[in-house]
């Protein structure tokens, strides 16, 4: 298995990327890496060159750059070169912690969509936090690849998420839910009412109905499907609130004198467990599902753990052949016919 | 000042409603109440009948009922009777903790919209949680009155929210932001790109640009404007995550043995302060802005504090004449011309 890595993407690249890749290499004998990046910066960071091939690139796509333009112009950027390696069969998968838009664009225009898929969905694994049900993540898409989604896109997301949950999270018959503004079947705007019906009609899906954004972390569903706009708003609000709660506790302890500091020492195991549970790094990167190869994007602030986890995730995707299964499913038009007949 | 109260709405009505109303009555000499509800249930709960007039009603609108149908058919329900009292000038404002949809419908069809307002917005006051900036709330609308919003609706929401922040939160020149999927001006779907331009063109607004849902509680804006769909998703995700964090801490303490319990005792003041800060009851009810009179809806789970706070809020709305100011502003078409010229 060969993974093409953008060594330059992310706030702390190439340092944490290389370290995370070396960790993953040391864990798994079957992994090889093609590292794309500025040789002068990357080479000194490599501790052990075993199963690492460094390919020098001369351009970089910055975090704020206009994505489509950037991937068209910067042919020798680490993102474009790594994506091309996948396209030409030199690598099996793509990893980056860089500019999300540029990764999406490289995924769509260079690596390409699976036949039958209109739009890929950015897929995050989020924690089930409900006490008593912790330990498993759930699949959440589209967490922001598309600002505007059509009815058929959400049906595609449901199937893409199902294959991912079955293969990578090892959940046999994943419960699929639609993110909506109420639990009842008739809730939502026109799009979500229509999608609810479509999902209920999909024979291959174990569709359990609507879920509200306030219940996301409760573990009620294994796959939560949404348009990219709403999912992005709910995900960012969730992440922001969790961070804010941690900030408030930290601030209270720092300003609470000796008593609070002692209290913190006693409760440290509790806080650590919560911090670990809620730490996005534990759940790997966001996967761009619907493409012809695994494309995984770690957060810009990704650390070594996040990088290593994302590589493990890619390895599982390759091992389980989740993409081959998806390709086969979508190659048969009847499989997704119900979901798109209204358009 | 007379306030028409639906005594039957809410999970713990009429008990907590009556108790909250009596608290508010005892605090403010200038308040009188018309209580609409089942006399047999309500009367025994009243400790002191001073400035309370109980009007018997024979019907109730339940939490799950279809709203428009319910207010058309149940003419003798507490919601419809209380709204009619406002319509006929017998009361200055309306309060309920009942079926949100029915309150919206009663507000729109019985009390009526301000001339020039296409759709009212459900307005919540949320806490600024950022350490160092706490103590003030911010205005958030539309938190869910409309599942689908048009460009001009969001411009109206911005002005409605500004008047509310100026008068009720006493913020002289409120900073108005648009909830969007990125900070830059060109972010968002077509609707949000267009609204961003419109808001930037409003002379009366101190528009500071986009805000992301992950930064809502940071205190960067005094008024956050959004379509009802997105605001509802982000608000519920925020509330749900805050609750989940509290659940996790509680669970950790309960299962952490003596050490954790001792830690909790020491950190209790910190937890209490956070619990108080994040408790929605502290910030009053949700106001349906854009109607001809104050219409305030407490959460279905409202307690005595929430009820009393909501009445205080109504009193401030009446005292500051915020609705008269809004009426005057919208009576001049030029004031909101820029925002709607594209439609």
Interface residues (C-beta under 8 A of the other chain):
Chain A: X129 X130 X131 X144 X147 X148 X179 X181 X188 X189 X190 X212 X213 X214 X215 X216 X217 X218 X229 X230 X232 X233 X234 X235 X236 X237 X238 X239 X240 X241 X242 X243 X244 X245 X246 X247 X248 X249 X251 X252 X253 X256 X259 X260 X262 X263 X264 X265 X266 X267 X269 X270 X271 X273 X274 X277
Chain B: X129 X130 X131 X144 X147 X148 X179 X181 X188 X189 X190 X212 X213 X214 X215 X216 X217 X218 X229 X230 X232 X233 X234 X235 X236 X237 X238 X239 X240 X241 X242 X243 X244 X245 X246 X247 X248 X249 X251 X252 X253 X256 X259 X260 X262 X263 X264 X265 X266 X267 X269 X270 X271 X273 X274 X277
